[in-house]
């Protein structure tokens, strides 16, 4: 139990998190305003999404008047400039620029002429890019690929396009609109924005002897802006680990952070109904998981800090890298070509540094947390999603992170090393090295054969980077090498706190095999015992191979079908199947024709129906019955898992419309529509089998974890514990699976929950009790 001083320290930490979160929110807002990006601020994004549909409707009506020439001579040419743009696109650009200029602190930014000119210029730039997309699409694509770097702003992108295309003699160049027309067009669009919702108005001020017109926000919008910011402040605290055990959750009060009971910023179930009562077991599970204590792995921390200083990138560990600017030529002031060449080379360096800084963001965040929690023990408050899956609330120093972040963690409580624990440490070492698909005896044998390499890594990791930097999970492998060297080879440590992870073999198929009692599928996903791990991907590939085009068969293997099979239980559609197979061929430098790809996808889907008969029938039955339930008038689906977690699946048709802006690349602007909210039948059809699987594998872990009385962590459907405890945990998980599917016919229970009209398809030749003997169920 925490002492009063420890509680005080935690309260101070949480208050500091709140303070820093508020500072970060307001600092980021001010920074965006200074850079003329108020449209990307919290209030900007929220307000623009509400404003765009109103402005778009107004523009659509006005365009018809322009076409009929009812608005006079001054506007006769505006229609030709807007002919390329949908009203929503013009509205999005106009609203964005208005927010950027009006809330900019720069002198003169909100002057009427400055705002209208900026709107007109932005509209012209969008039309310019669209023009070249039609006139020279291949050339523009090459320019985008080579010169549109992540660090480029929109103005630089337009400049690059103009410069590159102007050098081509066979292209009809864009005819500039001119300042007068841009300002007139911007003023016309600004009028619509000001009339739309009484958020902006024009104000005339005397500056000396001159009158200046400004665009300013109205008092009405200032009230809206302040309310948006107040709401954002409630969710701004930075989420960090806790120095004491988190508060227990219950149906009556929030748990986790001590101050959460007052602020209520973190619900027990994310995206769930806050008043929905959950069963005792899921809540007990959640409270049990968040009582696991952690500490830093000092060995890994020391290596990371040294590589940070050296600027060495390994895996997901990306230190800040800054390339120096090229030296300025002596004649830069007088020689135009020399100055142009320097500017080009300097721009490339700026782009490289900006991209490197962005990529190092996660690493810098993790290392800052490491400094904060050095020498301390901490806990991770957890919550669940609406399917019952468990997630840590803090975004740093948790097991649900990158390979590098996971390697930094040790359990705070150590355990004596047993002979079985030695095998599990070896298992962790070989698995992170990339042998995760090999039989356990092969993995253990590998560690004996590579003891010299493991010793080198543990003794001098910086001097032997080539021994560990290129393996599957380099940082977790580094941590495992240190543990194996000291706890098994050198034997100068008798206790272990290394986290060892085991993963379900195709958990979705395991669940579907249990639901349908399908022995053939169960064997392929290691639910029932076998001498070596079964490879469902290889089986599907072999079954499909005779039916794919002959010239592609030499490149066909398990990798070609892996992602398709992995996503099968989650109702992946043919479109995504095509993408996965095409990417698999691309990895082998093979381009696949459209018709050949269609044949491959068909062959894989047909082979899956043969290889996984039970799961495919269950998924088809679920989709059919869900559609019937929605057609009968159901607005949501609800079921209770074997652990007592109540899943509520409410999927409504989105009230948004996406519009694509050519100049902003893949950016999509969501705008509200006026359609009534309706149940999304297709979404329910596609999502239910996936959500049922997630809820059942969550239920499996709920029931397993509360029987396990030792430190434990979860990574979705993977379990993590100390090497000493892994055999116990593995047995508990297998026993729970057996009870879950042998003693319960859950598919019939689910059938009752959704009001199914037909009986579920159950093959019935699987005896789930045999999973007790399955070595590779979790491995």
N, C-alpha and C positions, 0 to 999 in steps of 0.2 A: 504494500500500500504506500502511496506517495506521501512524503512528509509535507508539512506546511511550507517549508522553504522551497521544496521541489515544485509544489503547486504554484507558488508565487513566481518561480522562474518560468514555468510554462505559461502563466497568464501574461507575464511581461513579453514572452516570445510571441504570443498570439496578438497582443496589442501592437507589437512592432510589425507583425505581418500585416495587420490592418492598416497601420500608418504607412508602411512602405507600399502597400497596394494602392492606397489613395494617392500617394505621391507619384507613383508610376502612372496611374490613370491620368492625372492632371498634367504631369510632365509630358507624356506622350501626346496629349491633346494639344498642349502649347507648341510642342515640336512640330506637329503636323500643320498647325496654323501658320507657324513661321515659314514652313516650306511650301506654303500655298496648297496644302492638302487637307483642308478642313473637311472635305467630302469623305475622307477616310477615317475621321474621328467617330467616336461612339454616337454622338448626336447627329453627325453628318450622314452616316450610313442609315440610321433609323429614320431620319427625316426625309432623306431622298427617296427611300423606298416607298414612303407614303405619298410623296409629292408627284413622282413620275406619272402614275396613271391619270392623275387629274390634269396635268399639263398635256399629256399625250392625247387625251380626249379632246381638249381644247384645240390642239394643233390639227387633229384630224378633221374637226369641223371647219377650221379656218382654211385648210387646204382646198376644200371643195369650193369655198368662196373665191379663193385665188384662181382656181381653174376657170371659174365662170367670169373672172375679171370684174368682180363687184367691189374691189377694194382700191381702185384708183391706179394712176400711173406709177406712183412711188413703189408699189409692191409687185409690179407686173413680172419682174425677173426673179423674184424670190422663189417662185414655184419651180423653176428649172434647176435652181441650186438644191432644192429639197427633194427633187424627184428620186434621188438615189437612196434617201433615208426614210426608214419607217418612222412614224410619229413617236414611237417609244424610244427609238435611238436618239432622235433629235432632243426629246425631252430629257433623256438621261444625260446627254452631253451638256445641255443648257443648265440643268440643275447642278451638276457636278462643278462646272466652272463658276457658277454663281456662288456656291458655298465657298469654293476655294478663294475667290477674290474678296467677297464681302467680309469674311472672318480673318483675312490676312492682316497681320499687324504692320505690314509694309506701307510706307507713306504713299498715298495716292492709289493703292490697289483697288479700293472700293469706289473710285470715281466712276461716274456713269460711262464715260467714254472708254475707260480701261476695261470695265466689265463687258460692255457690248463688243469691243474689239476682241477680247479674249474668247467670248462665246463664238463670234463669227469665225475666228481663226481655228478654233477647235472643230467646228462644223466643216470648214473647208478641208482641214487635214484628214478628217474621216472620209470625206468624199474623194479626196485625192488618192488615198490608199485603195478605196473601192474601185476607183477608175483604173488604177494600174493592176488590180486583181483581175479585171476583165481584159485589159489590153495586152498585158505581158505577164500572165500568171506564173510561168516557169522562172522568169527572171526575178520577179518579186519574191518567189519562194527561196531562191538561192540567196538573195540579199538578206532575207530574214534569218536564214540558217547561219550565215557567215557573220553578219554584222549587228543583228539585234540581240545584244547581250542582255543578261538579267539586270545589269546596272544601268542600262539605257533608259532615259526618260522619253516621254512621247515626242518632245521637241527634237531630241537627238535622233530618234528613229525616223522622223519625217525628213530631217536634214540628210541623213544617210541615204534614204530612198531617192531624194531629189538629186543628190550628187552622183550616185551610181547610175541612175537611169538617164540623166542628162548627157552622160558620155556615150550613150547608145544612139546611133544615127537612124536606126530603123524603127524607132518607137515614136508614136504621136504623143508629144509631151502635154502635160496638164497645163491648161491656161489659167493663170492666177486670177482670182476674183477682183483683187484690188481692195484698198483700205476702205473706200466709201461703201462698197457693197457689203463687206464683212461687218462693218459697224451697223449698217442698216438692218442686215439680217439678224445680228446679235440683239439689236434693240427690239426688233419684232418678237424674237423669242423671249427676251426678258419681260416684255409686256405680258405675255401669257403666263410666265412664272409668277409675276407680281399679282396678277389677277386670280391666280389659281386658288390660293388658300389664305390670302392676307398674311403672308409670312414676310414679305419684303416690300419696301416702298422706296420712293425717291425723295430725297431731301435736298433743298438748295441752301447753301451756306455762302456767306460772304467771306472771301479771303483777300484782305486788303481792299482793293477797288474792283476785284473780279468776283463774279458769282460762279460757284462750282456746284455741279450736281453730283450727288453721291447716292449709292444704293445701300440702304441700311435695313437691318431686321426690325420688324415691328415689335411692340411690347407683347403682342400675342405670341409671337414665335419665341421671344426670350423666355417666357413662362414655360413653353414646351421644352425648350433646350435645357432649362434648369431642372425640370422634372426628369428628363432622360438621364442627365448626369447624376441626379440623386439616386435614381434606380440603379445605375451602373455602379455607384459607390458601394451598394450593398453586396455586390458580387466581385469586388475588386481585390479583397485580401489575397496575399500571396499564400499558397498552400505549401507548408513545409512539414517535415516529420515532427513528431511530438517528443518531448523529453520525459514524459511520464505516460503511463498506460492511458489510452483514449477512454472517454466515457462510454459506458455500455449503451447500445441502442435499445429501444423498445417501441411498441406501438403508441405509447403515450408521450414520449419525449425524445428529442434528437440526441444522438450520441456523437462520438468522434471528438472534435475539439471542445475544450471546456466552455468557450464562449459561444459555441454553436447553439446552445440551449437558449441564449438570448437573441442572437442574430438570425438563427435559422437559415443560414446561407447554404447548408449542405443537407439535402434530404437523405433518408435511409435508402430510398429507391429512386434512382435517377430516371427521369422521364416517366415516372409512375404517378399514380394518384396518391396524394399525400395522406388522404383519409382512409385508404385501403388497408385493412388489417392483414398482417402477414402471420404465418404460422410460427410456433415457438422454435422449431428446428432451424429455419433459415436465420432467425435473429441470433440464436445461440451460436450458430456457425460464424456469423459475422463478428460477434464479440470475441469469439475464440481466436480467429485469425488475426485480429488487430492487437492481440496481446503478445504477439511475437516480437521480441526485442532484437535490434540489430546494432552492429558496430562496423567501423571501417576496416577493410583489409589493408593494413599498413604497408605490406610489401607492394601491393598493386598501386597504392597511392604514391609511394616513393618513385616507382617507375614512371607513373603518369606525370608527376611533377617535373621529372628530369626531361622526359620527352617533350613536355610543354615548353620548357625553356629552349630546347634544341629545335623546336618546330617540326618534329617528325610526326607524320600522319600514319596511323595504323588502324585499319578497319573503320569503325565509327568514331574513333578518337581523332578529331580534327583540330589541331591547335591553330591559333591565329597566325596567319602567314601574310607578310607584307613585302611585296616586291618593290625594290627602290625605283624611283623614277629615273628615266634615262638622263644622262648629262645634257645640258643645254648646249647647242652648238654656238660657237663664238659669234657667228654672223646672224643670229636669230632675229635681231632687230632690223636688219637691212635686207636679208635674203628671204624672199617670199617662199621659195621652194624649200629651203632649209627649215623655215618656221612651220610650214605645212607638214613636213615630214616629222618634225619633233612633236607637234600636236597630235598627229596620228599615233605615234609610238607611246606618248604619254597617256592618251585615251585608252589604249589597249591595257596599259598597266593599271590605270584606275579601274577599269572593268574587272580585271583579274583580282585586284585587291578587294573590290566590293563583293564579288562573288565568294571569295575566300572568307571574308568576314561573316557573310550570311551563313556559310556552311559550318563555321566554327561556333555558331550561336549555342547549339545544344551542349557542346563540350565545355564552353565557357560557363554556362549555367550550372552544369554538374560540378565543375571544379570550384565554383564559388560556394556551392552547398558543402563540398568536402571541407573547405576551410572553416565553415561555420560549425560543422559537427565533428571535427577532429577531436579524438579523445573522449567522445561522449557516446552514451547509449541512447537509442531513439526507437520510437514506435511509429507505425503507419496506420492512421485512421482509415477505415475502409467503408465503402458503400456498395450497393448492388445496382445493376441496371434492371430494366423491367422484365428481363428473362431470368433473373436470379444470379447472373454472373457477378463475380466479386472483383472490385477494382480499388486500388489505393487512391485516396483523395490527393495526396501530394504528388507533384509531377516530377520530383527528383528523389534519388536515393531509394528506389523501389525495384523489385524484381521484374516488374512489367516495363522494361526499358530496353535499351540497346545492350549489345554484348559488353561494351565498355562499362556502362553504368552498373550492370549486374555484377561484374567482376569486382567492383569496389566493396561489395557487401559481404559481411560474415554474420552468422548468428551470434548474438551476444553471449548466449549460454553454450558452453562447450560440452562435449560428451567423450567418454573414454573410447579409445579405438579398439575395436574387436576385429577378429579375422574377417568377419563379413564386411565390416566397415572398410577394411583395406581394399577389398574387392570393389566396393562402391566408389572409393576414391579413384582407383584405377579406371573404373567404368566412366567416371566424370572426365578424367584426363583424355581417354581415347575418344569419347563421344564428342567433346569440344574440338578435338583435333580433326574431326570429319568422318569418323567411323560410325556414325549414328545409324546406318542401315545394316551394319554387320552383326552377326550373332555375338552374344555376350562373350563366349569363349575366345573368339577372334579379337574382340576388343581388349580383353585382359591380356592375351598373348602379345598384342602390339605393345603394351606398356612395358613388358619384360624385354622385348626386343629393342626398345627405344629408351632404356633407362639412361644411357649416356647423354642422349639428347635432352631428356627431362632434367638431368642434373645440370647441364650447361645452362638451360633456361633459368633454373632456380638460382644458380650461383651468380650468373652474370647476364641478366636479360638484355641490358643495353648493348653489351658486346656481342651478343648472339641473336640479334634481331631476326636473322634469316631462319633460325630454328623455330620461330613461333609467329612471326608477323603475318604469314600467308596462309595459316590454317583456317578452318571453317569459322571458329569463334576464338580469335587470337587472345583476347583479354581473359575470357573465362578459362582458356587453356593455360594461360600464364598463372592464374590463381591456382588451378589444379596442379600444375607442375610444382609450385611452391609447397602445397600441402603434401603431395606425394613424396617429395624429396625429404622434408622434415619429419613426416609422420610415418613413413614406410621405409625409405632407404636409409636415412641417417638416424632415425628413431630418437631424435632429441626433443620431440614433442609427443606426449602421450594422450593429448586431448585434441579433438577436431571440432571446428566450427564452420567448415567449408560447406556452402550450400550445394547440394547435389540434386540435379533435376532429372525427372523421368517424364516422358511425354506419351500420351495416348497414341496408338497407331490408328490413324484415320478415325478419330472419335465419332464423326458423323455417321460413318458406315457401321461402327461398333454399336451405336445406339439403334440405328435402323435394323441391324441384324438381330438385336435383342427384341425389338418391337415385333418383328415379323417372324421370329423364331426360325431364321434362315441359316442352316448349318454351313452351307457352302460359302456364303458371305462372311459368316463368323470366322471361318478358318482363314480366309484371305486377309482379314484384318486382325488376326491374332487373338480373337476372343477365346478360342479353344486351343489346346496345346499343340505344339509342333517342335521339331528339332531345331529349326532355324526360323528367323523372322520371315513371314510370308510377304510377298511383294504384289499387292493388288494392282499397282500401276503396270508392272511387267506383264501380268496376266491379261489385262485389258489390251495392252499393246500387241501381244502375241495373237489374241483373238481377232483384233481388227486388221492386222497386217495383210492377210490375203485379199482384203477387200479395198485396199487403198491403191492408187495408181502405181504401177510396177516401177516406174522410174524414181519413185519416192521411197520405196521399201528399204533401200540401203541406208537411208537416214532415219528410219523409224525405230524408236526404242521407247523405254518407259518415260523418258523426259518429254517426249512428244505429247503424251496423254496425261502426265501427272497433274497439271493444274485443272484439267477438265474433270478428272476423277475426284480431285480434292473438293471441287466446288459442286459436284453432283448432289450431295445431300442438301445443299443450300439453294436448290432450284436455279442453278446457272442456266442462262438461256443460250440459244444457238449462236447469237451474236458474240457473246463472250467466249464461247467454245472456239469460234473461228479465230478470235484474237490470240487466244492462248496457243493454239496449234501453229498459227502463222509465226508467232514469236519464237516458238521452239525450233522451227525450221530456220528462222533468221539467225539464231545462235550458231547454226552450222553453215551460215552463208548460203542458204538455199532459198530462192524466191519461189513461192508457190502461186500458180495461176488460180484465178477465182474459182473456176469449175473444179479444179483438183482439190481445192480447199473444201468445197462443198462435199465432195465425195469422202474426204478424210473425216469430216465432222459426222457425216451420216454413219460411216463405218464404226467410229468410236462410240456413238450413242447406241447403235445396235448391239455392239459387243458388250456394253455395260448392262444392257437388258438381259443378256445371256449370263454374264458373270455375276451380276448382283440381282437375281430375280426378286427376292423379297423386298429390298429397299426400293426398287423401281415401282413395284406394285403399290407399296405403302404410300409413296410420294404421289402417285397418280390418284389414289383413293383420297388422300388428304386434299389435293387440289379440287377434286370433284365435289367433295362434301362441303368444303369451305365456300365454294361458289353457290351451292344450294342454300347454305345458311345465310349468305348475304342476300340472295334473291328472295329469301323468306322475310327479309326486313331487319336482320341483325345489323346493328351499327358498330359492334365490336365483338371480338372473340375473347373468351376467358376460360382458363383452365387452371387446375391446381396440381402442382407436381407432387411426386411421392414424398418429398420433404416438407410439403405444406406451403410452398411458395405460390402465391397467386399471381398468375401472369395475365395481364390485360393487354390485348393487342387491338389498339384503335388506330386505324390507318385511313385517313381522309384524303380526298383529292386535293392536291396542293392548290392554294389560292394564289399562286405565283405564275408569272410568265417570264421566261428567260429571253433576254435579247443579247445578241452578240455584237461587240464593237470591234471592228477590224483593227484599229490602231492599238487597242489594248490587248490584242492577242486573244488568249483564252479566257479573259475576264468575262463574267456573266453578271448582268445586273438584274436582280429579281424585283419584279413590281407586282403590287397587289392587283387582283382582278375583282370584279363585282359578282362573280358566280357564287351561287349558294354552295355551302359546304356539303359534300356528298361522300358517301363511303366509297373508298377506292377498292373496287372488287378485284381488279387485276393485281394490285399490290398485295391484298390479302392472299390471293391465290398463290403468288410467288413466294411470299414471306413466311407462310405458316409452317411449312415443314422445317425451314431453317430455324425459326424461333422455337419450335417444339424441341428440336435437337439441342439447341443451346440451353433450354430450360431443363432438359433431362440430364445433360452432362453436368450442369450446375447442381442439380439435385443429387447426383451421384457424389459430387465433392462435398455438398452440405452434410450428407449422411456419413461420409467417410471421415471428414475432418473433426467432427465432434467426438469421434471415438479415438482420436489420435492425440495423446497427451504429451506433446513435444513441440518444439518450434516448427512452424510450417508456413510456407508461402505458396501462392498460386499464380500461375501465368495462364489465364484462360482455362484450357483443359489439361494443363501440365501441373504436376505437383513438385514442390521443392522442400527438402528437409536435410538434416545432417546425415552423413554416411552411416552412422551408427543406427539410425532409425529407419533407413529406407526399406529394409526387408519387412519391417512391421507395417509401415505405411502401404507398401505394395500389396501385402496380404489383405489389409483392410479394404483397399479399393476393389480388389477382385471379389472379396466376400460381399461387398455392398452391391456390386454389379449383379452378382448371382441372386441376391435377395430381391434386387430391384426388378429383375426380369423373370426369375424363376418362380417367385412367390406372388408376383403381381402381373396380371394381364393388363398392362397400362394402356395398350392401344384401345381396348374396349372402354376403359375409363375415360380416355380422351374423347372417344366416340360419343359418350353420353354428355360430356361437357359441351360439345359443339352441336349436339342434336343431330348426329349423322342419321341418314335414312337407310343406309346399308351397312352390313357387317364389315369390319376391316379384314383385309386379306392377310391371313396368317398361314405360313407354310407349315410350321410346327415340327420340324425335324431337328431343332437345336435343343440341347439340354444345357441351359446356362450354368448349371452347377459345375460343369467341366472347366469353367474359366478359372477356378481355384488353382488348377495345375498349369495355367498358361504363363510361361516365363516371359513372353513378349507382349503381354496385354498392355503394360506400361513399361517402356524401356527407352 
